């Protein structure tokens, strides 16, 4: 089968278009013919950073020609002998083996059934592949950990990005009042998503406009930004981060003073969460906004684009 492998970390020029063996499946796995692949910032990060590649993929350090990627949608072409929840011909999607080796940049992927959901018939393979890592991150942040509920005031940073645009929709689905931050060019998009308030982070200080958020979702790296988020949350509120740990002394002091619930999220593959997301996609509660689609031959260009940090919605590769 065709696959894109990485022989060494660095730029996209290190990607190699290869012919490799189709993966064998375990008793609890299915073999998926991949139709679309979701691209995320973490994909580019591990491609370019040896320690991250080793850690995220649980490598021994001497592997060559590894296959990156975790987010897929496609059609099941074979099932393991213990599989009862899916059958050949089912269209499915999911985030495969994250953290670990999902090996998504390929024509066929072996995936544990406990990490998949049926693709709703009303959405495309591209929309399904988009709604995997990013949507799971938003769901696990707001629902699993922050316990979002009707009436909560939720501040979502980078609201126009991959995680952010799902987070806005999920929070609104639960009846929250949503405040989204982003740059001015994304204002119309974020308002379309349903935010109740928009803050242009390039010209306004969100911590001066928001003082009583019940929940803050902060995907921005750095203690300085996190300290500002801590100013925006009310006493007894919740702050979920994606990149920054709560280890800085000033951060710890603020958390203690305001009696906050905090969690630095490490998203994990979870079939039950995927099924919740599938249900919301099916009934229109959330929608994947795929703003760029590249062919498999241009996957390196998708990496180059995601590295800009200025994308709107999701980037997908179609096979």
C-alpha positions in Angstrom: 0.0 0.0 0.0 1.0 3.6 -0.4 2.1 5.5 2.7 4.1 8.6 3.7 6.9 7.7 6.0 9.4 9.8 8.0 13.0 8.7 8.1 14.3 11.5 10.3 12.8 14.6 12.0 12.9 18.0 10.5 11.2 19.7 7.6 8.6 18.3 5.2 11.3 17.4 2.8 12.0 14.4 5.1 8.7 12.9 4.2 9.1 9.9 1.8 6.3 8.5 -0.4 6.7 4.8 0.1 5.2 1.4 -0.6 4.8 -0.6 2.6 3.0 -3.7 3.6 -0.7 -3.5 4.5 -1.0 -3.8 8.3 -2.2 -7.0 9.8 -5.1 -6.7 12.2 -5.4 -8.0 15.8 -8.5 -9.8 16.9 -10.1 -6.6 18.3 -9.1 -4.4 15.3 -10.5 -3.6 11.9 -8.7 -2.7 8.7 -9.9 0.6 7.3 -9.5 1.8 3.7 -8.7 5.5 4.4 -10.7 8.1 2.7 -9.5 11.2 4.6 -6.9 12.2 7.1 -7.2 15.1 9.6 -4.1 17.2 10.1 -3.3 18.8 13.4 -0.6 21.1 14.9 0.7 18.1 16.9 1.4 16.3 13.6 3.9 19.0 12.5 5.3 19.3 16.0 6.3 15.6 16.2 7.6 15.6 12.6 10.0 18.4 13.6 11.0 17.3 17.1 12.8 14.1 17.8 11.9 14.0 21.5 8.3 14.7 20.8 8.3 12.0 18.1 9.8 9.5 20.5 7.4 10.4 23.3 4.1 10.7 21.4 4.7 7.5 19.3 6.3 5.6 22.2 9.4 4.8 20.1 12.6 3.1 21.2 14.5 5.8 19.4 16.0 3.7 16.6 13.0 3.2 14.4 13.2 4.3 10.8 10.4 5.1 8.2 7.7 5.7 10.8 4.2 6.6 9.7 2.7 9.7 11.4 -0.9 10.7 11.9 -3.9 9.7 14.0 -7.1 11.1 12.5 -8.9 9.1 9.9 -12.2 8.3 8.3 -12.8 5.5 5.9 -14.5 2.2 5.1 -13.9 -1.1 7.0 -12.5 -3.8 4.6 -11.7 -6.5 7.1 -12.5 -7.3 10.8 -10.7 -9.2 13.5 -12.3 -12.4 14.8 -13.3 -10.8 18.1 -15.1 -7.8 16.5 -18.9 -7.7 16.9 -19.6 -3.9 16.9 -18.6 -3.2 13.3 -18.7 -5.1 10.0 -17.1 -5.0 6.6 -18.5 -2.0 4.6 -19.1 0.2 7.6 -18.0 3.8 7.2 -16.2 4.8 10.4 -14.0 7.6 11.9 -11.8 8.1 14.9 -8.5 9.1 16.4 -6.3 6.0 16.3 -3.9 5.1 19.1 -3.3 8.6 20.5 -0.9 8.8 22.1 1.0 6.1 20.2 1.3 5.0 16.7 -1.9 5.6 14.7 0.0 5.3 11.3 -2.7 7.4 9.6 -0.7 8.6 6.6 -1.5 5.5 4.6 -4.0 3.9 2.3 -5.0 1.4 5.0 -5.0 1.6 8.8 -5.5 -1.0 11.5 -7.6 0.5 14.3 -9.0 -0.9 17.6 -12.7 -1.0 17.5 -12.9 0.8 20.9 -11.6 4.0 19.3 -14.1 4.3 16.5 -17.6 5.5 15.7 -19.8 5.0 12.7 -19.6 8.0 10.3 -23.0 9.8 10.2 -24.5 9.5 6.7 -25.1 13.2 6.4 -21.4 14.2 6.6 -18.5 13.7 4.2 -15.4 11.6 4.9 -13.5 14.9 5.1 -15.8 16.3 7.7 -15.6 13.1 9.7 -11.8 13.0 9.6 -11.7 16.6 10.8 -13.9 15.8 13.8 -11.5 13.5 15.6 -8.5 14.8 17.6 -9.8 18.4 17.6 -13.3 17.6 18.5 -12.2 15.0 21.1 -10.0 17.7 22.7 -12.9 20.1 22.9 -15.2 17.5 24.2 -12.9 16.1 26.9 -11.9 19.6 27.9 -15.4 21.0 28.4 -17.5 18.0 29.1 -15.3 15.3 30.7 -13.2 17.7 32.9 -14.9 21.1 33.1 -18.4 19.7 33.3 -19.9 22.4 31.2 -23.6 23.1 31.9 -26.5 25.4 30.9 -25.8 29.0 32.0 -22.1 28.7 32.4 -20.0 31.5 31.1 -17.3 29.9 29.0 -14.2 31.8 27.6 -12.6 30.0 24.7 -9.3 31.2 23.3 -8.3 30.7 19.7 -12.0 30.1 19.0 -11.6 30.0 15.2 -9.1 27.2 15.2 -9.4 23.5 15.0 -10.1 22.8 18.7 -11.7 26.2 19.2 -14.4 26.0 16.6 -15.6 22.7 18.0 -15.4 24.0 21.6 -17.7 26.9 20.8 -20.3 24.6 19.3 -20.1 22.1 22.1 -20.4 24.8 24.7 -23.4 26.3 23.0 -25.0 22.8 22.7 -24.9 22.5 26.5 -26.5 26.0 26.9 -23.5 28.0 27.8 -22.8 31.7 27.3 -19.7 31.7 25.1 -17.0 34.3 24.8 -14.5 33.7 22.0 -11.1 35.3 21.4 -9.3 35.4 18.1 -7.9 37.9 15.6 -10.2 40.3 13.7 -10.2 38.4 10.4 -11.9 35.4 12.0 -14.6 37.5 13.7 -17.4 36.7 11.2 -16.6 33.0 11.3 -16.6 32.9 15.1 -19.9 34.8 15.2 -21.3 32.3 12.7 -20.4 29.5 15.1 -22.6 31.1 17.7 -20.4 33.0 20.2 -22.3 35.5 22.4 -19.2 37.8 22.6 -16.2 38.2 20.4 -12.9 39.6 21.7 -10.1 40.6 19.3 -7.0 39.5 21.2 -4.7 41.7 19.1 -6.4 44.9 20.2 -8.3 44.1 23.4 -7.2 42.6 26.7 -9.6 39.8 27.4 -8.8 39.8 31.1 -10.1 43.3 31.4 -13.4 42.5 29.6 -14.0 39.1 31.3 -13.8 38.7 35.1 -16.4 36.0 35.9 -16.0 33.1 33.5 -17.1 29.8 35.0 -14.8 27.9 32.5 -11.7 29.0 30.5 -10.3 26.8 27.7 -6.8 28.0 27.1 -4.8 26.3 24.2 -2.1 29.0 24.1 1.4 28.1 25.2 3.0 30.0 28.1 2.6 31.1 31.7 2.0 34.7 30.8 -1.1 33.9 28.8 -2.3 31.4 31.5 -1.9 34.1 34.2 -4.2 36.3 32.2 -6.7 33.5 31.9 -6.6 33.0 35.6 -7.6 36.7 36.0 -10.7 36.1 33.8 -12.1 33.1 35.7 -14.3 33.5 38.7 -13.4 32.1 42.2 -14.3 28.4 42.2 -14.2 28.2 38.4 -12.4 25.9 36.1 -9.4 26.4 33.8 -8.4 23.8 31.2 -5.1 24.1 29.3 -3.8 22.2 26.3 -0.1 23.2 26.3 0.8 24.9 29.6 1.2 23.1 32.9 0.2 24.6 36.2 3.7 24.5 37.7 4.7 28.2 37.7 4.8 29.6 41.2 2.7 32.6 40.3 0.2 30.3 38.5 0.0 28.0 41.6 -0.6 31.0 43.9 -3.4 32.3 41.7 -5.1 28.9 41.5 -4.9 28.5 45.3 -6.2 32.0 45.9 -9.2 31.6 43.7 -9.8 27.9 44.6 -9.9 26.8 41.0 -10.3 23.4 39.4 -7.4 23.1 36.9 -6.5 20.4 34.4 -3.8 20.2 31.7 -5.5 18.0 29.1 -3.8 15.1 27.3 -6.5 14.0 24.9 -6.9 10.2 24.5 -8.6 7.9 22.0 -12.0 7.1 23.3 -14.8 5.4 21.3 -17.6 6.5 23.6 -16.6 10.1 23.2 -16.4 9.6 19.4 -19.9 8.2 19.5 -21.1 11.3 21.3 -19.4 13.5 18.7 -20.9 11.4 15.9 -24.4 11.9 17.4 -23.9 15.7 17.4 -22.6 15.7 13.9 -25.6 13.6 12.8 -28.2 15.9 14.3 -26.4 19.1 13.3 -25.5 20.2 16.9 -21.9 20.6 15.7 -20.4 21.0 12.2 -16.9 20.5 10.9 -15.6 23.5 9.0 -13.0 22.2 6.6 -11.4 25.2 5.1 -8.6 23.5 3.2 -8.4 20.0 1.6 -5.2 18.7 0.1 -4.7 15.5 -2.0 -2.6 12.8 -0.5 0.3 13.7 -2.8 0.3 17.2 -1.2 0.2 16.2 2.4 3.5 18.0 3.0 1.8 21.2 2.0 -0.9 20.6 4.6 1.9 20.4 7.2 3.4 23.6 6.0 0.0 25.3 6.3 -0.8 24.0 9.8 2.6 25.2 11.0 1.6 28.9 10.3 -0.6 28.8 13.4 -3.1 31.0 11.5 -5.5 28.5 10.0 -9.3 28.7 10.4 -11.3 25.5 11.1 -9.7 22.3 10.0 -7.2 21.1 7.4 -7.8 17.7 5.8 -6.1 15.4 3.3 -8.3 13.4 1.0 -7.3 10.0 -0.6 
